[in-house]
């Protein structure tokens, strides 16, 4: 997905789970990542250069890089 299109409130589907090397986040957030999940962008993850975004799905928050999701 084009990074310029990513905005809070956008509904997305997770289409890839790429490497999380370099993510500096709690393990419980990392464990919430799910391939195929549909959720809503909540905002960017601070400290990750604007490439990593919080997605809320199934009542949880998970971090995803902008190239791991597409509009749903």
C-alpha positions as a printed NumPy array, in Angstrom:
array([[  0.   ,   0.   ,   0.   ],
       [  1.215,   3.514,  -0.724],
       [  2.308,   5.162,   2.54 ],
       [  0.576,   8.408,   1.525],
       [ -2.797,   6.611,   1.593],
       [ -2.481,   5.372,   5.187],
       [ -4.698,   7.39 ,   7.553],
       [ -6.349,   6.743,  10.925],
       [ -9.821,   5.28 ,  10.436],
       [ -8.925,   3.39 ,   7.235],
       [-10.229,  -0.18 ,   7.203],
       [ -7.481,  -2.607,   6.172],
       [ -6.817,  -6.32 ,   5.642],
       [ -3.475,  -7.825,   6.673],
       [ -1.932,  -9.559,   3.643],
       [  1.634, -10.222,   4.82 ],
       [  3.623, -10.715,   8.   ],
       [  7.113,  -9.527,   7.168],
       [ 10.111,  -9.372,   9.46 ],
       [  9.618,  -7.425,  12.665],
       [ 13.338,  -7.003,  13.233],
       [ 13.79 ,  -3.416,  14.351],
       [ 10.329,  -3.107,  15.931],
       [ 10.795,  -1.819,  19.47 ],
       [  7.52 ,  -2.859,  21.102],
       [  6.197,  -5.032,  23.892],
       [  5.947,  -8.729,  23.072],
       [  2.19 ,  -8.85 ,  23.768],
       [  1.564,  -6.313,  20.971],
       [  3.798,  -8.307,  18.633],
       [  1.885, -11.499,  19.458],
       [ -1.379,  -9.824,  18.322],
       [ -0.248,  -9.745,  14.671],
       [ -2.538, -11.917,  12.48 ],
       [ -2.381, -12.707,   8.775],
       [ -5.797, -12.189,   7.151],
       [ -7.171, -10.032,   9.971],
       [ -9.405,  -7.091,   9.067],
       [ -9.105,  -4.009,  11.22 ],
       [ -8.904,  -0.228,  11.427],
       [ -5.807,   1.98 ,  11.401],
       [ -5.579,   3.8  ,  14.748],
       [ -2.373,   5.803,  14.222],
       [  1.337,   5.505,  13.599],
       [  3.712,   3.798,  16.008],
       [  6.052,   6.428,  17.389],
       [  9.781,   5.907,  16.923],
       [  9.419,   3.851,  13.737],
       [  9.736,   6.579,  11.107],
       [  6.064,   6.567,  10.08 ],
       [  6.333,   3.144,   8.438],
       [  4.669,   1.171,  11.256],
       [  1.008,   1.633,  12.154],
       [ -1.323,   0.469,  14.931],
       [ -4.189,  -1.649,  13.616],
       [ -7.094,  -2.58 ,  15.876],
       [ -8.638,  -5.958,  15.11 ],
       [-10.426,  -8.556,  17.21 ],
       [-10.398,  -6.164,  20.194],
       [ -6.593,  -5.896,  20.215],
       [ -3.924,  -3.549,  18.9  ],
       [ -1.108,  -4.821,  16.715],
       [  1.712,  -3.097,  14.827],
       [  2.058,  -3.545,  11.069],
       [  4.351,  -2.009,   8.489],
       [  2.497,  -0.13 ,   5.73 ],
       [  3.405,  -2.823,   3.184],
       [  1.684,  -5.553,   5.203],
       [ -1.887,  -4.334,   4.645],
       [ -4.268,  -3.229,   1.885],
       [ -7.569,  -1.32 ,   2.019],
       [-10.424,  -3.656,   2.98 ]])
